[in-house]
Structure formats: C-alpha cells, structure tokens
Amino acid sequence: MAKMLKITQIKSTINSLYDKHRPVMESLGFKRNYRTLYKKDTPQIRGMIHKVQHLVTWEEIDEKDAVVRRKKGLGYTVIDKGTTRS
C-alpha cells in the first residue's frame, strides 16, 4: 500500500530565510499560499518538508483511497472516486 503526502502551504516565504527556504518551496512545486500538492512519501520529500515545516502543513494519505492523475511539474492531483472531471 503506497503512501502519499498531502502538503499545503500556509505561510508566505517573504519573511523567511530567502536563500534557504525559497528554493525548497519552489522544488516542492509551490508558487502561492494555500495551494495543496500531493507527493509520494519519499525520504527526499520528508527532508524538504522538515526544512520548511513552519511554512507548510502535511498529512499522510493512502494512494488506494483516491484516483491519482499526474500533472506536469506540479506533483499529483487527487480526485475522489465519485467525481468526474472533463
């Protein structure tokens, strides 16, 4: 059973250490506040979250509980099984 992480940016990078936190947030895929991304649970992603833990919230979710579609460069978009997108 594969695990995924639901990561949400809750704080801006403006008042943080620009040289250390901004590249980490960009590599995770965040561009604005209050965006949610879904990433596979890997040690690399966990390390990045640990470095910017004051800027994001995260939680573990099961991959089998949701339909996953890949978006280019933005991680994963998780859509509930009952909904459809056109």
N, C-alpha and C positions, 0 to 999 in steps of 0.2 A: 504494500500500500504506500504510494508515493505521497509525500507531504509537500505542501506549498505554503508560502508565507504571504499574508495579506498585509501590505505595507502602505501606510497613509502618512503623507507629510502634514504636520500640524503647525509648524513654525517656519518662518522665513529664514533664509541664510544671510540676510542683510547684516544682522548684528553678531553673527558668529565669526569664527576664525576663517576668513575668506579663503586663504591659501590651503587650508586643510579640509574644510567641510564642503565647500562648493564643488570641487571635483568629485567627491564621493557621491554627493547627491545627483550630479549630472550622470555619473556612471551607473547609478541605480535607475535612472530614467526620469527623474523628477524635474519639472520645469516650472511648476506653480504650486502654491499652497493648496491643501485639501484635495490632492489627487491621490487615487488609490491604485497601486500596482500589485500584480500577483507574480511572484517569482518562485522558482523551485528552491527548496530548502537545501542549500549547499553551505559548506564552511566559509566560502568566499563571501556569499551574501550575508551570512551571520556576522562576519567580521566588519563588513561595511555598515551594517545596522548598528553594531556596537559602537562604532566610531561616531555616528551621528544620532545616538539614541535620544538625545534631548530635542531633536527636530522631527522625529517620526514616532508613530505607534505601529505595532505589528502584532499579528496573531497567527497561529498555525491553523491551517485548514486541510482537509483531505481532498486530494485531487479527484477521487472517485465520486464525490458528492456533487460535482459540478461539471458542466461541459466547458472545455477549455479551448479557446481559439487563440492562435498566435497572432500578435500584432507586430509589425516590423519595428524593431528597436524599442518597444515600449513594454516588454515583458508579456504578461498574459492578461487577457480579459476573460473573466469567469462569468458565464451566463447560466442562470438557473435552468434546470431541465425542462420546466414547464413553459418557458418563454421562448419565442422565436424572434429572430431579427431578420429584416430584409435589407 
